[in-house]
Amino acid sequence: MGNTGTLFGWAFGDPAREGDGGYVDGLQREALANARETAQAKGVGVVPGSEVFTVLSADESLVELDNAPGRLVVRCTIHVEGPGAEKLRAEGPMNG
């Protein structure tokens, strides 16, 4: 496997649709696609099956989401591998 690290991907949606499983599934797919794009841009590969999703709603979170588009946020955390992956860490709201 070699060197590993972590990255985030994001998707933003309508908090009124948080209870709609199909809608949230779509946001999760979008967040995973965003994470994969970030991994590709950084020249690392995604570890298959490593994705973990977190759904945050402005009405149910202590996290400040006032500036988030739509105020429903889906975050996907993935593990990545390859040259330089050990330097990639998903921390707070940023990939660093």
Disulfide bonds with the S-S distance in Angstrom:
none
